[in-house]
Amino acid sequence: GNVAESWFRKTLKVDPSHRSARFNLALVYSRQQRHPESIEEAQTVLKNYPDHLNSWQLVGDGQIALKKYDEAAGAYKSCLKIDKNHMTCQHNLGVAFSELKVWKEAQKCFERV
């Protein structure tokens, strides 16, 4: 993680809008359970690339890990507005709705998967 993190940071010093480096840094943070940092980096990707599905998913996953289920649901919904067939976001939206005890919506999500 540290070698990858260092490489991505160096790339971002040269080119702060480098999508792959920023997303992969967010991914490294996520795998290290550094969710606030992961969310921040993924949201930075989304400022420049609002259709980047994997960043929406990573934001949602980080919010789930932080037990911020409303925010997670919002991220997954944003992903699904772009690609209604994104099964991981569909499933994870169901998880967020389950945690929020919105059973009917959760069931709809799981039926689509």
C-alpha positions in Angstrom: 0.0 0.0 0.0 2.7 2.5 0.9 4.7 2.1 -2.3 1.5 2.5 -4.4 0.3 5.4 -2.2 3.7 7.1 -2.7 3.6 6.6 -6.5 0.1 7.9 -6.8 0.9 11.0 -4.7 4.0 11.7 -6.9 1.8 11.5 -10.0 -0.8 13.8 -8.5 1.9 16.4 -7.7 2.7 16.5 -11.4 -0.9 16.3 -12.6 -3.5 16.9 -9.9 -6.3 15.9 -12.3 -4.9 12.5 -13.2 -8.0 10.4 -12.9 -6.4 7.0 -12.6 -3.8 8.0 -10.0 -6.5 9.8 -7.9 -9.0 6.9 -8.1 -6.3 4.3 -7.3 -5.2 6.4 -4.3 -8.8 6.3 -3.1 -8.8 2.6 -3.6 -5.6 2.2 -1.6 -7.1 4.2 1.2 -10.3 2.1 1.1 -8.3 -1.1 1.3 -6.4 0.3 4.3 -9.8 1.1 6.0 -9.0 4.9 5.7 -12.5 5.6 4.6 -12.7 9.4 5.1 -9.6 9.8 2.9 -10.9 7.4 0.3 -14.2 9.2 0.1 -12.4 12.6 -0.3 -10.2 11.3 -3.1 -13.1 9.6 -4.9 -15.2 12.8 -4.6 -12.3 14.8 -6.1 -12.3 12.4 -9.1 -16.1 13.0 -9.4 -15.6 16.8 -9.5 -13.7 16.4 -12.8 -15.3 13.1 -14.0 -18.9 13.1 -12.7 -19.7 9.9 -14.7 -17.0 7.8 -13.1 -19.1 4.9 -11.8 -16.4 3.3 -9.7 -15.8 6.5 -7.8 -19.5 6.7 -7.0 -19.3 3.1 -5.7 -16.2 3.8 -3.7 -17.9 6.9 -2.0 -20.9 4.7 -1.2 -18.8 1.9 0.1 -16.8 4.3 2.3 -20.0 5.8 3.7 -21.4 2.3 4.5 -18.2 1.5 6.4 -18.7 4.8 8.4 -22.4 3.8 9.0 -23.5 6.9 7.0 -26.3 5.1 5.2 -28.1 8.1 3.8 -25.0 9.4 2.2 -24.1 5.9 0.9 -27.6 5.6 -0.6 -27.1 9.0 -2.3 -23.8 7.9 -3.9 -25.3 4.6 -5.1 -28.3 6.4 -6.6 -25.9 8.7 -8.4 -24.2 5.7 -9.9 -27.4 4.1 -10.9 -28.6 7.3 -12.6 -25.7 6.9 -15.0 -25.9 3.1 -15.3 -29.1 1.5 -14.0 -27.5 -1.9 -14.6 -24.6 -1.4 -12.2 -25.3 -4.5 -10.1 -22.8 -3.8 -7.3 -24.3 -0.3 -6.7 -27.8 -1.8 -7.0 -27.0 -4.5 -4.3 -25.2 -2.0 -2.0 -28.1 0.4 -2.3 -30.2 -2.4 -1.0 -27.8 -2.9 1.9 -28.0 0.9 2.7 -31.8 0.8 2.6 -31.8 -2.3 4.9 -29.6 -0.4 7.4 -32.0 2.5 7.2 -34.9 0.0 7.7 -36.5 1.1 4.4 -37.6 -2.5 3.7 -39.7 -2.0 0.6 -36.9 -0.1 -1.2 -34.3 -2.6 -0.1 -36.4 -5.5 -1.4 -36.8 -3.7 -4.8 -33.0 -3.3 -5.0 -32.3 -6.9 -4.2 -34.9 -8.1 -6.8 -33.1 -6.2 -9.5 -29.8 -7.9 -8.8 
